[in-house]
């Protein structure tokens, strides 16, 4: 087993990514085992932010690192929340930013928008660096198409999953079995693209 640090403190991400990576021989260690600080996400794209987070985690631990930056993009909102998905409701005074506050803000912004204009996609950029100054980060990308519901369905997953409708399966992302989601999600697609390249580099 090769050890790598996962540049995330999100328990949902850690569970999903460990389930995909460990069968491939990677021992995934969350960055919280090593440090508490967070990289400053100053990038203007998912790829930039993923690289920033991966380099930071590798610098802090001395291990190879994988980081992802992901979020939901809504066509009607011209791609918002996008890279701000995890902190979308931080402008709401008097409350902490949570998955629920982010989700409710998005539902409010789409109030009254008809179904045919609620197309959305989950996007993920996944980056691997061998060390903090790695000049050739390995990048995997994934996009998962769906639409935004008008109310929550299901109690699984995390983030915007309860309102992300997967039409071909007739369920929300929060109603899917973990194993099923780990096969088709944006994160699974990005990880698969990444691991295909990692195998060639081992």
C-alpha positions as CSV (number, residue, x, y, z in Angstrom):
1,X,0.0,0.0,0.0
2,X,1.3,3.4,-0.9
3,X,0.3,6.3,1.4
4,X,-1.0,9.6,0.3
5,X,-2.7,12.4,2.0
6,X,-6.2,13.5,0.9
7,X,-6.4,17.3,1.0
8,X,-9.9,17.5,2.5
9,X,-11.6,17.5,5.9
10,X,-15.0,16.7,4.4
11,X,-16.0,13.3,5.8
12,X,-18.3,12.6,2.8
13,X,-15.4,13.1,0.4
14,X,-13.0,11.1,2.5
15,X,-15.4,8.1,2.6
16,X,-16.2,8.2,-1.1
17,X,-12.6,8.6,-2.3
18,X,-11.2,6.0,0.1
19,X,-13.7,3.5,-1.2
20,X,-12.5,4.1,-4.7
21,X,-8.7,4.4,-4.1
22,X,-8.0,1.7,-1.5
23,X,-8.8,-1.2,-3.8
24,X,-6.2,0.2,-6.1
25,X,-3.5,0.0,-3.5
26,X,-3.5,3.5,-2.0
27,X,-3.7,4.0,1.7
28,X,-5.7,7.3,2.0
29,X,-4.9,9.5,5.0
30,X,-7.0,12.6,5.6
31,X,-5.1,15.8,6.1
32,X,-6.7,16.2,9.5
33,X,-4.4,13.5,10.8
34,X,-1.5,15.9,10.2
35,X,-2.6,19.5,10.4
36,X,-5.6,21.7,11.0
37,X,-5.0,24.6,8.7
38,X,-6.6,25.0,5.3
39,X,-5.1,26.2,2.0
40,X,-6.3,29.5,0.8
41,X,-8.3,28.8,-2.3
42,X,-7.4,31.8,-4.4
43,X,-7.8,30.2,-7.8
44,X,-10.5,31.2,-10.3
45,X,-11.2,27.7,-11.5
46,X,-11.7,24.2,-10.1
47,X,-8.4,23.1,-11.5
48,X,-6.4,26.0,-9.9
49,X,-8.0,25.4,-6.5
50,X,-7.3,21.7,-6.6
51,X,-3.7,22.3,-7.4
52,X,-3.3,24.8,-4.6
53,X,-4.8,22.4,-2.1
54,X,-2.8,19.4,-3.2
55,X,0.5,21.4,-3.1
56,X,-0.3,22.7,0.4
57,X,-1.2,19.2,1.8
58,X,2.0,17.7,0.3
59,X,4.1,20.6,1.7
60,X,2.6,20.1,5.2
61,X,3.0,16.3,5.3
62,X,5.9,15.4,2.9
63,X,3.6,12.8,1.3
64,X,2.1,12.6,-2.2
65,X,-1.2,14.3,-2.2
66,X,-4.6,14.2,-3.9
67,X,-7.0,17.1,-3.8
68,X,-10.2,17.8,-5.5
69,X,-12.2,20.9,-6.1
70,X,-15.8,20.3,-7.0
71,X,-19.2,22.0,-7.0
72,X,-22.5,22.3,-8.8
73,X,-23.0,24.6,-11.8
74,X,-26.5,25.7,-12.7
75,X,-27.1,26.8,-16.2
76,X,-29.9,29.3,-15.3
77,X,-27.4,31.0,-12.9
78,X,-24.7,31.2,-15.5
79,X,-22.6,28.5,-13.7
80,X,-23.2,29.5,-10.1
81,X,-22.5,28.4,-7.4
82,X,-19.4,26.9,-9.2
83,X,-16.2,27.2,-7.3
84,X,-18.1,28.8,-4.4
85,X,-20.4,25.8,-3.9
86,X,-19.0,24.9,-0.4
87,X,-19.4,28.5,0.9
88,X,-22.3,29.7,-1.2
89,X,-24.3,31.0,1.8
90,X,-21.5,32.8,3.6
91,X,-23.2,36.1,2.7
92,X,-26.2,35.1,4.9
93,X,-25.7,37.0,8.1
94,X,-26.4,35.4,11.4
95,X,-25.8,31.8,10.4
96,X,-23.0,29.3,9.9
97,X,-22.3,28.0,6.4
98,X,-23.5,24.4,6.2
99,X,-24.6,22.1,3.4
100,X,-28.2,22.9,4.4
101,X,-27.8,26.7,4.2
102,X,-26.0,26.4,0.8
103,X,-28.7,24.2,-0.5
104,X,-31.5,26.4,0.7
105,X,-29.9,29.5,-0.8
106,X,-29.8,27.7,-4.2
107,X,-33.4,26.6,-3.9
108,X,-34.4,30.2,-3.1
109,X,-32.6,31.6,-6.1
110,X,-34.3,29.1,-8.4
111,X,-37.8,29.6,-6.9
112,X,-40.3,29.8,-9.7
113,X,-37.8,28.6,-12.4
114,X,-39.5,26.0,-14.6
115,X,-38.1,22.4,-14.7
116,X,-36.8,22.8,-18.3
117,X,-34.5,25.6,-17.1
118,X,-33.1,23.9,-14.0
119,X,-30.3,22.0,-15.8
120,X,-27.2,21.6,-13.7
121,X,-24.0,19.6,-13.5
122,X,-21.7,18.5,-10.8
123,X,-18.1,19.2,-11.8
124,X,-14.9,17.9,-10.3
125,X,-11.2,18.5,-10.9
126,X,-8.9,16.0,-9.2
127,X,-5.2,16.6,-8.8
128,X,-2.3,14.4,-7.7
129,X,1.2,15.8,-6.9
130,X,4.2,13.7,-6.0
131,X,5.6,16.5,-3.9
132,X,4.8,20.1,-3.1
133,X,6.8,21.5,-6.0
134,X,5.8,18.9,-8.5
135,X,6.0,20.6,-11.9
136,X,3.7,18.2,-13.6
137,X,0.5,17.6,-11.6
138,X,-1.7,14.8,-12.8
139,X,-5.2,16.0,-13.4
140,X,-8.5,14.1,-13.8
141,X,-11.8,15.8,-14.7
142,X,-15.4,14.7,-14.3
143,X,-18.8,16.1,-15.0
144,X,-22.2,14.6,-13.9
145,X,-25.3,16.0,-15.5
146,X,-28.7,16.5,-13.8
147,X,-31.1,19.1,-12.8
148,X,-32.1,20.9,-9.6
149,X,-35.3,19.8,-7.8
150,X,-37.7,22.2,-6.1
151,X,-37.4,20.3,-2.8
152,X,-35.1,17.8,-1.1
153,X,-35.3,14.0,-1.8
154,X,-33.4,11.4,0.1
155,X,-31.1,11.6,3.1
156,X,-27.8,10.1,1.8
157,X,-24.8,11.8,0.3
158,X,-23.8,15.4,1.1
159,X,-23.7,18.8,-0.3
160,X,-26.3,19.5,-2.9
161,X,-27.1,15.8,-3.4
162,X,-30.7,15.9,-2.0
163,X,-31.7,18.4,-4.7
164,X,-29.6,17.0,-7.6
165,X,-31.9,14.9,-9.8
166,X,-30.4,12.2,-11.9
167,X,-33.0,11.8,-14.7
168,X,-31.8,8.5,-16.2
169,X,-32.0,6.8,-12.9
170,X,-35.2,8.5,-11.6
171,X,-33.6,9.4,-8.3
172,X,-31.8,12.2,-6.5
173,X,-28.1,11.8,-5.8
174,X,-29.1,11.5,-2.1
175,X,-31.3,8.5,-2.9
176,X,-28.6,6.5,-4.6
177,X,-26.7,3.6,-2.9
178,X,-23.1,4.6,-2.1
179,X,-21.7,2.0,-4.4
180,X,-23.8,3.1,-7.3
181,X,-22.9,6.8,-6.8
182,X,-19.2,5.9,-6.5
183,X,-19.4,4.4,-10.0
184,X,-20.9,7.3,-11.9
185,X,-20.5,10.6,-9.9
186,X,-18.4,13.5,-11.0
187,X,-15.9,12.6,-8.4
188,X,-15.8,9.0,-9.5
189,X,-15.2,10.1,-13.1
190,X,-12.4,12.4,-12.1
191,X,-10.8,9.8,-9.9
192,X,-11.0,7.2,-12.6
193,X,-9.4,9.6,-15.1
194,X,-6.7,10.3,-12.5
195,X,-6.0,6.7,-11.5
196,X,-5.6,5.6,-15.1
197,X,-2.7,8.1,-15.4
198,X,-1.3,7.1,-12.0
199,X,-1.1,3.5,-13.0
200,X,1.1,4.5,-16.0
201,X,3.4,6.5,-13.7
202,X,3.9,3.9,-11.0
